[in-house]
């Protein structure tokens, strides 16, 4: 019997994951708050704002009725922006409690909640009662939606505190172009997923300023060191950060023009203001809020993150990018492993 899955969030990644699950034989309902988008998906089988030149299967059903979306499902996949995850989870929790329904929760969003500094699995755990959830898992890795939709070879990780849930979700998503590995390091996978967007902003800015491959490699490598330092301070496995949700995700997000974080950084490097970049993008740029959360979190935990700090000051204090880079490059010398 086909598994029933609700996918919450019909942006690029949410709609492509819904399409993949539908292709794999799951019974999928794709939820969006936007009735115009739902109408387009159901009648035209397109999602033109987010995925160009692609037609979805007519077996994929969209809805803007959250109760309808999660009715009788086995899995709920959250792919909404980080900063609205809590509000959507509250609504889901009420529906599940009213129905005495118990489901597996998955999320595929990449960020840290502002002010609370919580990872998204923690947000979901706070809002959805244990009586109504079997497990909470995270799906992450180097996976541009625009490439997955063309069946480009893609490898990701599903991390969960439940080995059984991780194995079930692995089977739910995996096919001949989308390979899924399991992990028990939820902390490491979520932190790697969130903070790589900061590095992507920096990589885009370097490109916009005219810097070349050496600079990009330096940023990605030292950025990964910062991510690992913060992650391991919470108990993450350091090996996670040299895996798919660490170095793998940094490579694709910090080098691909499909990455909205890279594109945002590129515009900043060309001299556009942050407000201009946000308005022109028309989509959520997760790395902007994550930069603030990571910067503040690093201060609270006493973890040195100079690249993150530099990007924070550019975004929020209007620091000059070239001068900020010069300050990074002229810091006191030190050992690479510090």
C-alpha positions in Angstrom: 0.0 0.0 0.0 1.3 3.4 -0.9 2.4 5.6 1.9 0.5 8.9 2.4 2.7 12.0 2.7 1.8 15.6 3.2 4.4 18.0 1.9 4.0 21.4 3.6 5.5 24.2 1.5 5.3 24.5 -2.3 8.5 26.5 -3.0 11.2 25.0 -5.3 12.4 22.4 -2.8 9.0 21.4 -1.4 7.4 21.0 -4.8 10.3 19.0 -6.2 10.4 16.7 -3.2 6.6 16.2 -3.6 7.2 15.4 -7.2 9.9 12.9 -6.3 7.7 11.2 -3.7 4.8 11.0 -6.2 7.1 9.5 -8.8 8.2 6.9 -6.2 4.6 5.8 -5.8 3.6 7.7 -2.6 0.2 9.2 -2.2 1.2 12.9 -1.9 -0.6 16.1 -1.1 1.3 19.3 -1.5 0.2 22.2 0.8 0.6 25.9 0.0 -1.0 28.9 1.8 -1.3 30.5 -1.6 -4.6 29.6 -3.4 -3.3 31.0 -6.7 -0.3 28.7 -6.6 -2.5 25.7 -5.7 -4.8 26.5 -8.6 -1.8 26.6 -11.0 -0.4 23.3 -9.7 -3.7 21.5 -10.0 -4.8 22.9 -13.3 -1.6 23.7 -15.2 0.6 21.3 -13.3 3.3 23.9 -13.1 4.9 26.1 -10.4 6.5 28.7 -12.6 7.6 31.1 -9.9 9.9 28.5 -8.4 10.6 25.8 -11.0 10.9 26.9 -14.7 10.1 24.7 -17.7 8.8 21.7 -15.7 5.4 20.0 -15.7 4.4 18.1 -12.6 2.4 14.8 -12.8 -1.3 15.2 -12.8 -1.4 12.7 -9.9 0.3 15.2 -7.6 -2.5 17.1 -5.8 -2.1 20.5 -4.2 -4.2 22.1 -1.6 -4.4 25.2 0.6 -6.4 23.4 3.2 -4.0 22.2 5.9 -6.5 19.8 7.5 -7.1 18.2 4.1 -3.3 17.9 3.5 -2.5 16.0 6.6 -5.7 13.9 6.8 -4.7 10.2 7.4 -1.1 10.7 6.4 1.8 8.5 7.5 4.4 11.3 7.1 4.4 15.1 7.3 7.3 16.7 5.5 7.9 20.4 6.5 9.6 22.4 3.7 8.5 25.9 4.8 10.9 28.8 5.5 12.7 28.4 8.8 11.1 31.5 10.4 7.5 30.3 9.8 8.2 26.6 10.8 6.9 27.2 14.3 3.7 28.9 13.3 2.9 26.1 10.8 3.8 23.4 13.3 1.4 25.0 15.8 -1.4 24.6 13.3 -0.4 21.0 12.5 -0.2 20.2 16.2 -3.8 21.3 16.8 -5.1 19.3 13.9 -3.2 16.1 15.0 -4.4 16.5 18.6 -8.0 16.9 17.5 -7.9 13.8 15.4 -5.7 11.8 17.8 -3.4 11.2 14.8 0.2 10.1 15.1 2.7 10.6 12.3 6.3 10.6 11.4 7.7 14.2 11.1 10.4 15.1 8.6 11.8 18.5 7.7 13.9 19.5 4.8 14.4 23.2 5.6 17.8 24.7 6.4 18.1 27.3 9.1 18.1 28.3 12.8 15.2 30.0 14.4 16.0 33.6 15.3 16.0 34.6 19.0 15.6 31.1 20.3 18.6 29.8 18.3 16.9 26.4 18.0 17.4 23.9 15.3 14.2 23.0 13.5 13.9 19.5 14.9 13.8 21.2 18.3 11.1 23.7 17.2 9.0 20.8 15.9 9.5 18.8 19.1 8.4 21.8 21.2 5.2 22.3 19.1 4.0 18.8 18.3 3.1 16.7 21.2 4.9 13.3 21.5 1.5 11.6 21.6 1.0 12.8 18.0 4.5 12.1 16.5 6.3 8.8 16.1 9.7 10.4 15.2 11.3 13.6 14.0 13.9 13.4 11.1 15.8 15.8 8.9 16.6 15.4 5.2 19.6 17.3 4.0 22.5 17.4 1.6 23.8 18.9 -1.6 20.6 19.0 -3.6 19.6 21.9 -5.8 15.9 21.6 -6.7 16.6 22.6 -10.3 18.9 19.6 -10.7 16.8 17.1 -8.8 13.9 17.8 -11.1 16.0 16.9 -14.1 17.0 13.6 -12.4 20.6 14.7 -11.9 22.4 12.2 -9.6 21.8 13.5 -6.1 23.0 12.1 -2.7 21.5 13.3 0.6 21.3 12.2 4.3 18.3 11.5 6.5 19.2 11.9 10.2 17.0 10.8 13.0 17.1 9.7 16.7 15.1 6.7 15.5 17.1 4.2 13.4 13.8 2.7 12.2 12.4 6.0 11.1 15.6 6.9 9.2 15.5 3.5 7.4 11.8 4.0 6.5 12.4 7.5 5.2 15.5 6.3 3.3 13.2 3.9 1.4 10.5 6.5 0.9 12.8 8.8 -1.0 15.4 6.7 -2.6 15.4 5.8 -6.3 17.9 5.4 -9.2 18.9 9.1 -9.2 18.2 10.2 -5.6 20.3 8.2 -3.1 19.8 8.6 0.6 22.1 7.7 3.4 21.1 7.4 7.1 22.7 9.1 10.1 22.0 9.4 13.8 23.7 12.9 14.1 20.7 15.2 13.9 22.6 18.0 15.5 25.4 17.9 12.9 23.2 17.5 9.9 21.0 20.4 10.9 23.8 22.8 11.8 25.7 21.9 8.6 22.5 22.5 6.6 21.8 25.8 8.1 25.2 27.4 8.3 26.4 26.5 4.8 24.0 29.2 3.6 26.2 31.8 5.3 29.2 30.6 3.4 27.2 30.7 0.2 26.4 34.4 0.8 30.2 35.0 1.2 31.1 33.0 -1.9 28.6 35.0 -4.0 30.0 38.3 -2.6 33.5 37.3 -3.5 32.4 36.5 -7.1 30.5 39.8 -7.3 33.7 41.6 -6.2 35.8 39.8 -8.9 37.7 37.4 -6.7 38.7 34.0 -8.3 38.9 30.3 -7.4 41.6 30.6 -4.7 39.5 33.0 -2.7 36.4 30.8 -3.1 38.3 27.7 -1.9 39.7 29.6 1.1 36.3 30.8 2.1 34.7 27.3 1.8 37.4 25.6 3.7 37.7 28.0 6.5 33.9 28.4 6.6 33.6 24.6 7.1 36.0 24.9 10.0 33.7 27.4 11.7 30.7 25.3 11.1 32.4 22.3 12.6 33.6 24.3 15.6 30.0 25.4 16.4 28.5 22.0 15.7 30.9 20.0 17.8 30.3 22.5 20.7 26.8 21.1 20.8 27.9 17.5 20.6 27.8 16.9 16.8 30.0 14.2 15.3 32.9 16.1 13.6 32.8 13.5 10.7 29.4 14.7 9.8 30.9 18.0 8.5 33.1 16.2 5.9 30.0 14.4 4.7 27.0 15.2 2.5 25.4 17.7 4.8 28.7 19.4 5.5 31.3 19.8 2.8 28.9 18.4 0.2 26.2 21.0 0.8 28.8 23.8 1.0 30.2 22.8 -2.4 26.9 23.0 -4.2 25.5 26.0 -2.4 28.6 28.1 -2.6 29.3 27.4 -6.3 25.9 27.1 -8.0 24.1 30.0 -9.6 20.9 28.2 -8.7 21.6 29.0 -5.1 19.6 32.0 -4.0 22.1 32.6 -1.2 24.9 32.7 -3.7 22.9 35.0 -5.9 22.1 37.3 -3.0 25.8 37.5 -2.1 26.8 38.2 -5.7 24.4 41.1 -5.7 25.8 42.4 -2.5 29.3 42.1 -3.9 28.3 44.2 -6.9 27.3 47.0 -4.6 23.5 46.5 -4.1 22.0 47.2 -0.7 20.6 44.3 1.4 17.0 45.7 1.0 17.5 45.8 -2.8 18.7 42.2 -2.8 15.8 41.0 -0.7 13.2 42.8 -2.8 14.6 41.7 -6.1 14.9 38.0 -5.1 11.2 37.5 -4.4 12.0 34.4 -2.3 13.3 33.7 1.2 17.1 34.0 1.5 17.6 31.7 4.4 21.3 32.7 4.9 20.4 36.2 6.0 18.5 35.3 9.1 20.8 32.4 9.8 23.8 34.7 9.8 22.3 36.7 12.6 21.3 33.6 14.6 24.8 32.0 14.1 26.6 35.2 15.0 24.7 35.6 18.2 24.9 31.9 19.1 28.7 31.9 18.6 29.0 34.8 21.0 26.8 33.0 23.6 28.9 29.8 23.3 32.3 31.5 23.0 33.0 29.9 19.6 35.3 31.9 17.3 33.7 32.4 13.9 35.4 35.2 12.1 33.9 34.6 8.7 30.4 34.5 10.1 31.1 37.6 12.1 32.4 39.4 9.0 29.3 38.5 7.0 27.1 39.6 9.9 28.7 43.0 10.0 28.3 43.5 6.3 24.6 42.5 6.4 23.5 44.2 9.6 26.1 46.9 10.3 26.5 48.0 6.7 30.3 47.3 6.9 32.2 47.9 3.7 32.8 44.5 2.1 36.3 45.1 0.8 37.5 46.6 4.1 35.9 43.6 5.9 37.8 41.2 3.7 41.1 43.1 4.4 40.5 42.9 8.1 40.0 39.1 7.8 43.2 38.7 5.8 45.3 40.8 8.1 44.4 39.1 11.4 47.2 37.7 13.5 48.6 34.4 12.1 47.7 31.2 13.8 47.7 27.4 13.4 45.3 26.0 10.8 43.8 23.6 13.4 42.9 26.3 15.8 
